[in-house]
Every structure is written in C-alpha cells, then in structure tokens.
Amino acid sequence: MSQNLITQELGIIIAAKNHTPTVLNPDFLKYSGIVPTQWELARQPIYTQSVSQVAFTNGIVIVAEPARVIFIEAIEDKAIAEITIAEIAKKYVQTLPNVEYEAVGINPRSYITFDQQQDTARQYITNTLLSTGAWQEIGNAPVRATLNLAYTLERCPLYLTVSEAALRNPDETSTPIVLFNGSFSYQVTGETASERIADLHQIINNVQTDLSNYQEIISSKFIANQNRQLNTLEMISSAA
C-alpha cells in the first residue's frame, strides 16, 4: 500500500522588533478587520506580559511575543487555495506598520504513517534515509535518529527536520509516523517601514508556492522510493 503525505499544519512566523504582545486580543483582530467578526473562539485567550494567544474554532491560532508573531492554521482537510493565514498575516502587519519586521518563516508540517506492529518508522529514518553501518550498533537498543537538512533554493533556504513520532488514536493505541517539519526562511528588506511591509507582503504571497514545492520535494524525494519498496514487497508476497 502506497504512503501518502499528510500536511497537518502551516505556520507563518514573523520576527519583529518592538512588538507588543498585549496588543493581541479578539476585539483588536475583529475590529481591525484582520479576521471576520463571526469567527468564534476555541478557548479563552491567553494574556501575559510576554505572550498572548488567540485560538479560533476553525483551527487558526495567533500567538504574539515580544520578538515575533506566529500564525498557525490546521490544514489537513484543506486544499491549498483554501488556506487563509497568509491574508490574515498580511492584514496584521498592515495594521501595525510601526513594528520593525525583520524576517519571515513559512513553516509546513507533514507526516507519513507506518504499520503499528513494526518498527518501520524508525527503520525508515535509520535504514532508508541513512546508510546502515557500525555506527548503528552501539548500545543495547536500536539507534534512533533525527535528520536536520538545509537546502539552498532559488528564493530562500529551506530547512527540513525529519523525525520519528506517534499519533494517538481514539482507542488509546498509537500509530508510528515520521514528521517532516519544513521552514522557508526569508529576510525582510527595505529602507522604510512601507518598503519593508511591501517586501513582507510579497514574501507571504509565496505561501502557496512554497507549500506546493515543499510537498513535491517530500513526495518525490523522500516518499517515492519508499512506495516503490512497499509495492515490490507486496508483489513478492502476492506471488508467494
């Protein structure tokens, strides 16, 4: 059975100087036109001097800190064209033009699942992505690994972390998964505040392209070979 990449979440992280976390609250977001007035809160907002967090029932979370603001959207059941946090992030920075915005991270998170009864998620990292060798034979338990990769792309660097994890199921069992945490890292440029906001908007306009490129990289470079191996094993099993 072929494995499919499930994109779970998309985050936009904007690094900033002189950002005040206490500005973030549902009234500010709605009355400023950053989010629609009909959006409902998923839980009570969090307010402290160092962090504020507002979460909505549609899976969108906004977190404000002194040095950054984070926009997160659950996108597992959404088409790329249905993702809304890019527009929300653009409206947010437009509403606060005097904040000194420095950098942007476009951060998708995806995973693939593995057989519950086997150690296949760990083996995918240690045996498929890495070469076997004596370095894996140390200690009295199978080695576990996390990969941190850095790619130089045309527009910006892509940082990718590949790690083993587990999904908790409703019946209290767990499903082994391998996580692919990506980050497209952009620097914001411009001499004036308006120029920096314009550049930031242009970066955020690339969200759909970056997400599509990320999914293509994972699907074609990481999963395709795994699927070929699975299909070969299934053919051998059927012929036996």
N, C-alpha and C positions, 0 to 999 in steps of 0.2 A: 504494500500500500504506500503510495507516494505521500510525502510530508509536505504540508503547506505552511507558509509563513503567515503567522497571525500577528498583525500590527495592533498592539494593545493601546498604545498611548503616544501622544505627541506633545512635546513641551517646547515653549519658546521662552528662553531665559535672556533677559536684557540686563547687562551690567551697567550700573549708573552711579554717579557721584551725587551727593546732596539729595538723595531720595528719602522722603519721609514716610515710613511705614504706616503711620497713623492716618494718612490721607485715605487709605483704602477702607471702604465700607460700602454696603449695598446701596445706600442713598446716593453716595458720590457716583457710583458706577451707573446707576439708572438715570439720575437727573442730568448727568453729563452726556448721556446718550451713548455711553460705552457699551452697555448691554441693554437689551429690551426690558421695558418695565414689567412685563408679565413673567419674567424668569423668577422661579421660586428657589428659596434657599434649601439646600440639602440638610443643613445643620446650622447651629448657631455660629456666627462668625467668631474668629479668634482675634483678640486685640491685646497686644503688649507693646512696650516701648520699642522692642527690637523686631517684631514681626506681626503682621496682620494677615489673616487668611479668610477668604470668602469662597464658599463652595455652593454650586447650584445643582439642582436635581438632574440636569441634562449632562452631567459628567464634566463640567468645566470648573476648574479651581484656579483662583488667582491668589498669589502669595506676594506680599510686599515686604522687603527687608531693606536695611539702610543702603546696601551696595548693589541690590538687584531687585527686579520684579519678575515673577515667574507666572507663566500662563500654561495650564495643563488641560488637555482635553482627552477624554476616553473615546477612542475612535475605532474600536474593534468591529463594530457593526456599521461603520460609516464608509461611504465612498469618499475618495479624496476631495471631490468637489463639494462635499457637504461639511467639510471641516471649517469651523468658524473662528478659532482663536487667532488666526492671522489678522482678521479685520478688527477683532477686539484689541489686540496688542497695538495695532496702528492707531486706533482711536484713543487708547490710553496715553501713548506718548504725545499725541497731538494735543490732548487736554492738559498735559503737564510739560509745556515746551521749555521751561527754565531748568529742568533737570538735565545734568550733563551725562548723556548716554554715550557709552564707550564701546560696547561690544554686544554681539547677539549670538546665542547658540540655538540652533534648530535641532531638537533632540527627540528622535523617534525611538520607541522601544517595541521590540517584537520578540516572538518566541516560536519554537517548534516543539512538538510533543514527542515523547518516546514511550515505548512499551513499559507498563507498570512493573512487570515481572522480571525485567532485566536491567542490567547496569549500563544501558545503552546511551543514556545522556552523558555520563562521564566518559564512556569509551569514545563517543563521537568527538569530544574535545581532545582526549589524550591519544587516540589511535587514528582518527580521520584527519583532524586539523594539524596534529603534531605527529612527528615520526617516533615510532617506538624505539626504545634503547635502554641501556643500563641505567640511565637517569630515572627511569620509572620503577626501578627495582629496589628502591631504598625504603626502609621501614617495614612494618608488619601489616600494612593496609594499602590497597590500591591508591596510587597517587591521584590527586585532584588538581585541576589546573584552571586558571582564568587567563584569557588572552587579552592584551591591550595592544591594539593596532592603530597605526597612524598612516593615513593616505593623503597624498598631495594631489588634490583635484584642481581643475582649472580655476574655479571661483574661490575656493577656500579649502582648508584642511578638513578631512573627515576623520574623526576619532571613533573607533569602534571597540567596544568591550564585549567579549564572548564569555559567558559564564554559565555554570550549571545551577539550576534552581528546581523548585517544585510548585505545582499548583494544587491548592487544597480543594478537594471535591466535596459536594454536599453530603456524601455518605461518610465523610471523615477520612477517606483514603486520599492519597496524593498521586499526582501524575508527574513524572520526571519531565523537565523541559530544559532547553538551552536558550538563554536570553541573548539577544543582540541589542545592546544599548549603543545608539549612534549619537554623534554630535557634530553638526556642521558649524564650524567656528568662524565668525566674521568679526572684523574690526570696523567700527563706525568712523567714518571720516567726514571732514568738513570744517571750515574755519568759523562759521557762525552756527548759532543754535538751529536756525531754519535749514541750513545746509546739512547738518548732522541728522535732523529729523527726516529730511528728504532721502538721505542715504539709508537711514534705518528703515524707512518705508520700502525702499527698493529691495533691501535685503529680505524683509518679511514677505514681499511679493514673490520671492523664490521658494516659499514653503512647499507648495505643491510639487514643484520640480525637484526640490531636494528630497522630499519624501518618496517620489517615484524612483529617483536614482538610487536611493538607499534600498528600497525594496528590490529593485533589479539587481543590485550588487549582491545582496544576501541570497536571493533566489537562484541566481545564475552561478555565483562563485562559491557559495557555501552549501547550498541545499541540493543543487542539481546532481552532483556526484554522489551524494548520499542516497538520493532517489534511484539513481542507476544501480547502486549496490543492492538496495532493497528489492528492486524489480528482478535483478539477477537471482537473488536468493529465493524469491517467490517462484521463479521459473524452475529452479533446481528442485525445490520442494514439490512442485506440482508434477514434475517428471518422475520423481522417485516412487 
